[in-house]
Amino acid sequence: MKKIYLSVLAAAVAVTACDKSETINVENGKQQEVAFSPVNQPATKAPIETAAFPDDNTIYVSASNNKAKFFEAKTFKKSGAVWKNYDESATAFSPIYWPLGGTGSFDFLAYSTTLAATAVWGDGNPLTDDDVAGVVAITYPSNYPAIGANATQDDLLYATTSSASRNTALPIEFKHALAWVNFKVKSNINVNIKSIELVNVFTEGTFTIDQTSNTPQTSWTAGAKGDKAILSYTDDSTPNALASFNIDGTAGHETGSDHAFGDMGILLPAQPIPNFKITYDLGDGDLVYVCNNVRGTWENGKKYTYKIDITFNEITLSPTVTIYDIVTDMPINL
């Protein structure tokens, strides 16, 4: 299972197959094949360094022209320097070409994930709906690994774009459909922080992209909910363990310093911020503190880091919000 550094991958989509016509676009005596050239952009206007789009990522795309279907649910894989149409049944690349002429822009929807996600394009009825690039609903399966599993997590990327270009390879810009939540701990006293749990959250659901209006809209419909504990991840050959951290004044466990809690955080669909349950031990047995005054909503493409500061008198929670950052070196499958 490959790992990449979570970066602000933003996404955009390109086009492909001529489903309704055998007409092809010809330039300099050559047929013009539809292909994609993924590029990365920050999810916000803040300038940051970003990672390259993974070479082995598959892109699933639908496209419409003036609300008439151009192609639906095509699979693109990397061939050379660009992504081209791939026929899964034939296990081979199958060139598709731009139509000759035509008016108006092509609209595109796309997604990419290493999970076995499924998608419904348009209204899901091929007899009544040609605008497959208007709406897509992606079913994102349960993703957060169990304690003891040899696995990390899988991201979900999406893209929307419009283009009148007939370039051989169109640029595509992908965005993260998930929020990434992490924790740090600090204490001025000796304390063993045994677990941090998110109460009643969902890690699976349906992600809908709607670009039938001028501004594309995205939304999540919740799947099954439950409490999720932060885990420690080593590699795909080592079982995950419940994350814990003992602040005891020894080297690497100093009081008064910030310490990362767990090794991969948790990827979550956008949702209201839940309660946090912290189990800790000051030397006389387990204590449980529930932080239930957090307000707001986790948003797609944002990294949230919560610093938990424990003293004799109180426990405080201080959040920071950034975009996915390449320097974090966290194990996430894109």
C-alpha positions as a Markdown table, in Angstrom:
| # | Residue | x | y | z |
|---|---|---|---|---|
| 1 | Met | 0.0 | 0.0 | 0.0 |
| 2 | Lys | 1.6 | 3.2 | -1.1 |
| 3 | Lys | 2.1 | 6.2 | 1.2 |
| 4 | Ile | 2.2 | 9.8 | 0.3 |
| 5 | Tyr | 2.5 | 13.0 | 2.3 |
| 6 | Leu | -0.7 | 14.7 | 2.7 |
| 7 | Ser | -0.5 | 17.8 | 0.6 |
| 8 | Val | -3.0 | 20.2 | -0.6 |
| 9 | Leu | -3.9 | 18.4 | -3.7 |
| 10 | Ala | -6.4 | 20.3 | -5.5 |
| 11 | Ala | -8.0 | 18.7 | -8.6 |
| 12 | Ala | -9.5 | 19.3 | -11.9 |
| 13 | Val | -10.7 | 17.1 | -14.6 |
| 14 | Ala | -10.3 | 16.4 | -18.3 |
| 15 | Val | -12.3 | 14.8 | -20.9 |
| 16 | Thr | -12.6 | 11.7 | -23.0 |
| 17 | Ala | -14.6 | 9.4 | -25.1 |
| 18 | Cys | -16.8 | 10.2 | -28.0 |
| 19 | Asp | -19.8 | 8.1 | -27.0 |
| 20 | Lys | -22.3 | 9.6 | -29.4 |
| 21 | Ser | -20.3 | 10.0 | -32.6 |
| 22 | Glu | -17.4 | 8.4 | -34.5 |
| 23 | Thr | -16.3 | 11.9 | -35.6 |
| 24 | Ile | -12.8 | 12.7 | -34.5 |
| 25 | Asn | -10.8 | 15.9 | -34.2 |
| 26 | Val | -7.8 | 15.9 | -36.5 |
| 27 | Glu | -4.8 | 18.2 | -36.3 |
| 28 | Asn | -1.7 | 18.0 | -38.4 |
| 29 | Gly | -3.0 | 14.7 | -39.7 |
| 30 | Lys | -3.2 | 13.1 | -36.3 |
| 31 | Gln | -6.3 | 12.2 | -34.3 |
| 32 | Gln | -6.6 | 14.3 | -31.1 |
| 33 | Glu | -6.9 | 11.9 | -28.2 |
| 34 | Val | -8.5 | 13.0 | -24.9 |
| 35 | Ala | -6.1 | 13.0 | -22.0 |
| 36 | Phe | -5.5 | 14.6 | -18.6 |
| 37 | Ser | -2.5 | 16.3 | -17.0 |
| 38 | Pro | -3.2 | 16.5 | -13.3 |
| 39 | Val | -1.8 | 19.6 | -11.5 |
| 40 | Asn | -1.7 | 20.5 | -7.8 |
| 41 | Gln | -2.9 | 23.7 | -6.4 |
| 42 | Pro | -3.5 | 24.9 | -2.8 |
| 43 | Ala | -7.1 | 24.5 | -1.5 |
| 44 | Thr | -6.9 | 28.1 | -0.3 |
| 45 | Lys | -5.0 | 31.2 | -1.6 |
| 46 | Ala | -2.2 | 30.6 | 0.9 |
| 47 | Pro | 1.0 | 29.7 | -1.0 |
| 48 | Ile | 2.5 | 26.3 | 0.0 |
| 49 | Glu | 4.6 | 23.6 | -1.4 |
| 50 | Thr | 2.5 | 20.6 | -2.7 |
| 51 | Ala | 3.2 | 17.0 | -3.6 |
| 52 | Ala | 2.9 | 15.5 | -7.1 |
| 53 | Phe | -0.3 | 13.7 | -8.2 |
| 54 | Pro | 0.4 | 9.9 | -7.5 |
| 55 | Asp | 1.3 | 8.1 | -10.7 |
| 56 | Asp | -0.8 | 5.0 | -9.9 |
| 57 | Asn | -4.0 | 6.9 | -9.0 |
| 58 | Thr | -7.0 | 6.2 | -11.2 |
| 59 | Ile | -9.3 | 9.1 | -12.2 |
| 60 | Tyr | -13.0 | 8.5 | -12.9 |
| 61 | Val | -14.6 | 11.1 | -15.1 |
| 62 | Ser | -18.0 | 12.1 | -16.7 |
| 63 | Ala | -18.5 | 14.9 | -19.1 |
| 64 | Ser | -21.3 | 16.8 | -20.8 |
| 65 | Asn | -21.5 | 19.3 | -23.6 |
| 66 | Asn | -24.4 | 21.7 | -23.4 |
| 67 | Lys | -26.0 | 19.3 | -21.0 |
| 68 | Ala | -25.8 | 16.4 | -23.5 |
| 69 | Lys | -23.7 | 13.5 | -22.4 |
| 70 | Phe | -20.2 | 13.4 | -23.9 |
| 71 | Phe | -19.1 | 10.3 | -21.9 |
| 72 | Glu | -19.9 | 8.8 | -18.5 |
| 73 | Ala | -17.8 | 7.1 | -15.8 |
| 74 | Lys | -14.7 | 6.7 | -17.9 |
| 75 | Thr | -11.5 | 5.4 | -16.2 |
| 76 | Phe | -8.2 | 7.2 | -16.8 |
| 77 | Lys | -4.8 | 5.9 | -15.9 |
| 78 | Lys | -1.3 | 7.2 | -16.4 |
| 79 | Ser | 0.3 | 6.5 | -19.8 |
| 80 | Gly | 3.6 | 8.2 | -20.3 |
| 81 | Ala | 3.2 | 11.8 | -18.9 |
| 82 | Val | -0.6 | 12.0 | -19.0 |
| 83 | Trp | -3.7 | 10.1 | -18.0 |
| 84 | Lys | -5.6 | 8.3 | -20.8 |
| 85 | Asn | -8.8 | 6.3 | -21.1 |
| 86 | Tyr | -8.3 | 2.7 | -19.9 |
| 87 | Asp | -10.6 | -0.2 | -20.7 |
| 88 | Glu | -10.9 | -2.3 | -17.5 |
| 89 | Ser | -12.5 | -5.2 | -19.3 |
| 90 | Ala | -9.7 | -5.4 | -21.9 |
| 91 | Thr | -7.0 | -4.4 | -19.3 |
| 92 | Ala | -5.6 | -2.1 | -21.9 |
| 93 | Phe | -5.6 | 1.6 | -22.9 |
| 94 | Ser | -8.4 | 2.4 | -25.4 |
| 95 | Pro | -7.9 | 5.8 | -27.1 |
| 96 | Ile | -10.9 | 8.1 | -27.3 |
| 97 | Tyr | -11.0 | 11.3 | -29.3 |
| 98 | Trp | -12.4 | 14.8 | -29.2 |
| 99 | Pro | -15.4 | 15.4 | -31.4 |
| 100 | Leu | -14.8 | 17.5 | -34.5 |
| 101 | Gly | -16.5 | 21.0 | -34.2 |
| 102 | Gly | -19.3 | 21.6 | -31.7 |
| 103 | Thr | -20.1 | 24.6 | -29.6 |
| 104 | Gly | -20.0 | 25.6 | -26.0 |
| 105 | Ser | -17.9 | 24.3 | -23.2 |
| 106 | Phe | -17.5 | 20.8 | -21.9 |
| 107 | Asp | -18.4 | 20.3 | -18.2 |
| 108 | Phe | -16.5 | 17.7 | -16.2 |
| 109 | Leu | -16.9 | 15.9 | -12.9 |
| 110 | Ala | -14.2 | 13.5 | -11.5 |
| 111 | Tyr | -13.0 | 11.8 | -8.4 |
| 112 | Ser | -10.1 | 9.7 | -7.4 |
| 113 | Thr | -9.6 | 7.3 | -4.5 |
| 114 | Thr | -7.8 | 4.1 | -3.7 |
| 115 | Leu | -10.9 | 2.8 | -2.0 |
| 116 | Ala | -13.7 | 0.8 | -3.7 |
| 117 | Ala | -16.0 | 3.7 | -3.9 |
| 118 | Thr | -19.0 | 3.8 | -6.2 |
| 119 | Ala | -20.7 | 6.7 | -8.0 |
| 120 | Val | -24.0 | 7.7 | -9.4 |
| 121 | Trp | -23.7 | 10.3 | -12.2 |
| 122 | Gly | -26.6 | 12.6 | -13.0 |
| 123 | Asp | -29.9 | 11.2 | -11.8 |
| 124 | Gly | -28.6 | 7.7 | -12.3 |
| 125 | Asn | -31.0 | 6.9 | -15.2 |
| 126 | Pro | -29.3 | 6.7 | -18.6 |
| 127 | Leu | -32.6 | 7.0 | -20.4 |
| 128 | Thr | -33.6 | 10.3 | -19.0 |
| 129 | Asp | -30.4 | 12.1 | -17.9 |
| 130 | Asp | -27.6 | 13.2 | -20.3 |
| 131 | Asp | -26.2 | 15.8 | -17.9 |
| 132 | Val | -23.8 | 13.4 | -16.2 |
| 133 | Ala | -21.4 | 16.2 | -15.5 |
| 134 | Gly | -24.0 | 18.2 | -13.5 |
| 135 | Val | -24.2 | 16.0 | -10.4 |
| 136 | Val | -22.4 | 13.0 | -9.0 |
| 137 | Ala | -23.0 | 11.2 | -5.7 |
| 138 | Ile | -20.0 | 9.2 | -4.5 |
| 139 | Thr | -20.5 | 6.5 | -1.9 |
| 140 | Tyr | -17.4 | 6.6 | 0.3 |
| 141 | Pro | -17.1 | 3.3 | 2.4 |
| 142 | Ser | -16.0 | 2.8 | 5.9 |
| 143 | Asn | -12.3 | 3.8 | 6.0 |
| 144 | Tyr | -10.9 | 4.3 | 9.5 |
| 145 | Pro | -8.9 | 1.2 | 10.4 |
| 146 | Ala | -9.7 | -0.9 | 13.5 |
| 147 | Ile | -7.2 | -1.4 | 16.4 |
| 148 | Gly | -4.9 | -4.2 | 15.3 |
| 149 | Ala | -5.4 | -3.7 | 11.6 |
| 150 | Asn | -2.4 | -3.4 | 9.4 |
| 151 | Ala | -3.7 | -0.4 | 7.5 |
| 152 | Thr | -3.8 | 3.3 | 7.2 |
| 153 | Gln | -6.5 | 5.6 | 5.7 |
| 154 | Asp | -7.5 | 6.5 | 2.2 |
| 155 | Asp | -8.2 | 10.0 | 0.9 |
| 156 | Leu | -11.0 | 11.0 | -1.5 |
| 157 | Leu | -10.3 | 13.7 | -4.2 |
| 158 | Tyr | -12.7 | 15.4 | -6.5 |
| 159 | Ala | -12.7 | 17.9 | -9.3 |
| 160 | Thr | -15.1 | 20.1 | -11.3 |
| 161 | Thr | -14.2 | 22.1 | -14.3 |
| 162 | Ser | -15.4 | 23.5 | -17.6 |
| 163 | Ser | -13.4 | 23.9 | -20.8 |
| 164 | Ala | -13.8 | 24.7 | -24.5 |
| 165 | Ser | -10.3 | 23.6 | -25.2 |
| 166 | Arg | -9.4 | 20.7 | -27.5 |
| 167 | Asn | -5.9 | 20.4 | -26.2 |
| 168 | Thr | -4.3 | 17.0 | -26.3 |
| 169 | Ala | -3.9 | 16.9 | -22.5 |
| 170 | Leu | -6.1 | 19.1 | -20.3 |
| 171 | Pro | -5.0 | 20.3 | -16.9 |
| 172 | Ile | -7.0 | 19.0 | -13.9 |
| 173 | Glu | -7.0 | 20.3 | -10.4 |
| 174 | Phe | -8.1 | 18.0 | -7.5 |
| 175 | Lys | -9.4 | 19.0 | -4.1 |
| 176 | His | -9.6 | 17.0 | -0.9 |
| 177 | Ala | -13.2 | 15.9 | 0.0 |
| 178 | Leu | -12.2 | 15.1 | 3.6 |
| 179 | Ala | -11.0 | 17.0 | 6.7 |
| 180 | Trp | -7.8 | 15.8 | 8.5 |
| 181 | Val | -7.9 | 16.0 | 12.3 |
| 182 | Asn | -4.8 | 15.7 | 14.5 |
| 183 | Phe | -3.9 | 16.1 | 18.1 |
| 184 | Lys | -1.0 | 17.3 | 20.2 |
| 185 | Val | -0.6 | 17.1 | 24.0 |
| 186 | Lys | 1.2 | 19.2 | 26.6 |
| 187 | Ser | 1.3 | 19.2 | 30.4 |
| 188 | Asn | 3.3 | 20.9 | 33.1 |
| 189 | Ile | 2.8 | 17.8 | 35.4 |
| 190 | Asn | 3.4 | 14.1 | 34.9 |
| 191 | Val | 0.4 | 12.5 | 33.2 |
| 192 | Asn | -0.2 | 9.4 | 31.1 |
| 193 | Ile | -2.7 | 10.3 | 28.4 |
| 194 | Lys | -4.2 | 6.9 | 27.5 |
| 195 | Ser | -6.6 | 7.7 | 24.7 |
| 196 | Ile | -8.4 | 10.5 | 22.8 |
| 197 | Glu | -11.8 | 9.6 | 21.3 |
| 198 | Leu | -14.1 | 11.5 | 18.9 |
| 199 | Val | -17.6 | 10.9 | 20.1 |
| 200 | Asn | -20.3 | 9.9 | 17.6 |
| 201 | Val | -18.6 | 10.8 | 14.3 |
| 202 | Phe | -19.0 | 9.3 | 10.9 |
| 203 | Thr | -16.1 | 8.2 | 8.7 |
| 204 | Glu | -18.3 | 7.0 | 5.8 |
| 205 | Gly | -21.2 | 8.4 | 3.8 |
| 206 | Thr | -22.2 | 9.9 | 0.4 |
| 207 | Phe | -20.3 | 12.8 | -1.0 |
| 208 | Thr | -22.3 | 14.8 | -3.6 |
| 209 | Ile | -21.0 | 17.4 | -6.1 |
| 210 | Asp | -23.5 | 19.6 | -7.8 |
| 211 | Gln | -22.3 | 22.0 | -10.5 |
| 212 | Thr | -25.7 | 22.7 | -12.1 |
| 213 | Ser | -25.5 | 26.3 | -10.9 |
| 214 | Asn | -22.8 | 28.8 | -11.5 |
| 215 | Thr | -20.8 | 27.8 | -8.3 |
| 216 | Pro | -20.2 | 24.1 | -7.7 |
| 217 | Gln | -21.7 | 22.9 | -4.4 |
| 218 | Thr | -20.5 | 19.9 | -2.3 |
| 219 | Ser | -22.2 | 18.1 | 0.6 |
| 220 | Trp | -21.9 | 15.0 | 2.8 |
| 221 | Thr | -24.7 | 12.7 | 3.8 |
| 222 | Ala | -23.7 | 10.8 | 7.0 |
| 223 | Gly | -23.3 | 7.1 | 7.1 |
| 224 | Ala | -23.0 | 5.0 | 10.2 |
| 225 | Lys | -21.8 | 6.9 | 13.3 |
| 226 | Gly | -19.7 | 5.8 | 16.3 |
| 227 | Asp | -16.9 | 6.7 | 18.6 |
| 228 | Lys | -13.4 | 6.7 | 17.0 |
| 229 | Ala | -10.2 | 6.6 | 19.0 |
| 230 | Ile | -6.9 | 8.1 | 17.7 |
| 231 | Leu | -4.5 | 5.3 | 16.6 |
| 232 | Ser | -0.7 | 4.9 | 16.3 |
| 233 | Tyr | 0.5 | 3.7 | 12.9 |
| 234 | Thr | 3.9 | 2.3 | 12.1 |
| 235 | Asp | 3.6 | 0.7 | 8.7 |
| 236 | Asp | 1.4 | -1.6 | 6.8 |
| 237 | Ser | 3.1 | -4.7 | 8.3 |
| 238 | Thr | 2.6 | -3.6 | 11.9 |
| 239 | Pro | -0.8 | -3.7 | 13.6 |
| 240 | Asn | -2.3 | -0.4 | 14.6 |
| 241 | Ala | -2.5 | 0.3 | 18.3 |
| 242 | Leu | -4.5 | 2.7 | 20.5 |
| 243 | Ala | -2.5 | 5.9 | 20.7 |
| 244 | Ser | -1.2 | 7.0 | 24.1 |
| 245 | Phe | 1.5 | 9.3 | 25.4 |
| 246 | Asn | 3.2 | 9.4 | 28.8 |
| 247 | Ile | 4.5 | 12.8 | 29.9 |
| 248 | Asp | 6.9 | 11.9 | 32.7 |
| 249 | Gly | 9.9 | 14.3 | 32.3 |
| 250 | Thr | 12.1 | 11.9 | 30.5 |
| 251 | Ala | 13.8 | 12.6 | 27.2 |
| 252 | Gly | 11.2 | 13.0 | 24.5 |
| 253 | His | 8.5 | 13.1 | 27.1 |
| 254 | Glu | 9.2 | 16.4 | 28.7 |
| 255 | Thr | 6.7 | 18.5 | 30.7 |
| 256 | Gly | 6.0 | 21.9 | 29.3 |
| 257 | Ser | 6.5 | 20.8 | 25.6 |
| 258 | Asp | 4.2 | 19.9 | 22.8 |
| 259 | His | 4.0 | 16.3 | 21.7 |
| 260 | Ala | 2.3 | 14.7 | 18.7 |
| 261 | Phe | -0.4 | 12.3 | 19.7 |
| 262 | Gly | -0.8 | 9.3 | 17.4 |
| 263 | Asp | 0.9 | 9.0 | 14.0 |
| 264 | Met | -1.8 | 9.6 | 11.4 |
| 265 | Gly | -4.7 | 11.6 | 12.8 |
| 266 | Ile | -8.1 | 10.8 | 11.3 |
| 267 | Leu | -9.7 | 11.6 | 8.0 |
| 268 | Leu | -13.3 | 12.5 | 8.2 |
| 269 | Pro | -16.1 | 13.9 | 6.0 |
| 270 | Ala | -17.1 | 17.4 | 6.7 |
| 271 | Gln | -19.4 | 17.5 | 9.7 |
| 272 | Pro | -20.1 | 19.4 | 12.9 |
| 273 | Ile | -17.2 | 19.2 | 15.4 |
| 274 | Pro | -18.1 | 16.5 | 18.0 |
| 275 | Asn | -17.2 | 16.1 | 21.7 |
| 276 | Phe | -13.7 | 14.9 | 22.5 |
| 277 | Lys | -13.2 | 12.2 | 25.3 |
| 278 | Ile | -9.8 | 12.2 | 27.0 |
| 279 | Thr | -8.8 | 9.3 | 29.3 |
| 280 | Tyr | -5.7 | 10.1 | 31.4 |
| 281 | Asp | -4.0 | 9.0 | 34.6 |
| 282 | Leu | -2.2 | 11.3 | 37.1 |
| 283 | Gly | -0.9 | 8.3 | 39.1 |
| 284 | Asp | -4.1 | 7.4 | 41.0 |
| 285 | Gly | -6.1 | 5.6 | 38.3 |
| 286 | Asp | -7.9 | 6.6 | 35.1 |
| 287 | Leu | -9.8 | 9.8 | 34.8 |
| 288 | Val | -12.1 | 10.8 | 31.9 |
| 289 | Tyr | -12.6 | 14.3 | 30.7 |
| 290 | Val | -15.2 | 15.2 | 28.0 |
| 291 | Cys | -14.7 | 18.4 | 26.1 |
| 292 | Asn | -18.2 | 19.3 | 25.0 |
| 293 | Asn | -17.8 | 23.0 | 24.2 |
| 294 | Val | -16.3 | 22.8 | 20.8 |
| 295 | Arg | -18.3 | 24.6 | 18.1 |
| 296 | Gly | -18.2 | 24.8 | 14.4 |
| 297 | Thr | -17.9 | 22.4 | 11.4 |
| 298 | Trp | -14.9 | 20.6 | 9.9 |
| 299 | Glu | -14.5 | 21.5 | 6.3 |
| 300 | Asn | -13.2 | 19.6 | 3.3 |
| 301 | Gly | -9.5 | 20.1 | 2.5 |
| 302 | Lys | -8.6 | 21.5 | 5.9 |
| 303 | Lys | -6.2 | 20.2 | 8.5 |
| 304 | Tyr | -7.2 | 20.7 | 12.1 |
| 305 | Thr | -4.7 | 20.3 | 14.9 |
| 306 | Tyr | -6.0 | 20.4 | 18.5 |
| 307 | Lys | -3.5 | 20.9 | 21.3 |
| 308 | Ile | -4.7 | 19.5 | 24.7 |
| 309 | Asp | -3.0 | 21.2 | 27.6 |
| 310 | Ile | -3.3 | 19.5 | 31.0 |
| 311 | Thr | -2.5 | 21.2 | 34.3 |
| 312 | Phe | -3.5 | 20.5 | 38.0 |
| 313 | Asn | -6.3 | 23.0 | 37.6 |
| 314 | Glu | -7.7 | 22.5 | 34.1 |
| 315 | Ile | -7.6 | 21.0 | 30.7 |
| 316 | Thr | -7.7 | 23.4 | 27.8 |
| 317 | Leu | -8.1 | 22.8 | 24.0 |
| 318 | Ser | -6.5 | 25.0 | 21.5 |
| 319 | Pro | -7.2 | 24.4 | 17.8 |
| 320 | Thr | -5.3 | 25.6 | 14.7 |
| 321 | Val | -6.5 | 25.3 | 11.1 |
| 322 | Thr | -4.3 | 24.9 | 8.0 |
| 323 | Ile | -4.4 | 23.2 | 4.7 |
| 324 | Tyr | -2.9 | 19.8 | 4.0 |
| 325 | Asp | 0.9 | 20.3 | 4.2 |
| 326 | Ile | 3.6 | 18.2 | 2.6 |
| 327 | Val | 6.0 | 18.6 | 5.5 |
| 328 | Thr | 3.8 | 16.7 | 7.9 |
| 329 | Asp | 5.1 | 13.3 | 6.6 |
| 330 | Met | 1.9 | 11.5 | 7.6 |
| 331 | Pro | 1.0 | 8.1 | 6.2 |
| 332 | Ile | -2.2 | 8.5 | 4.1 |
| 333 | Asn | -3.2 | 6.6 | 0.9 |
| 334 | Leu | -4.3 | 9.2 | -1.7 |
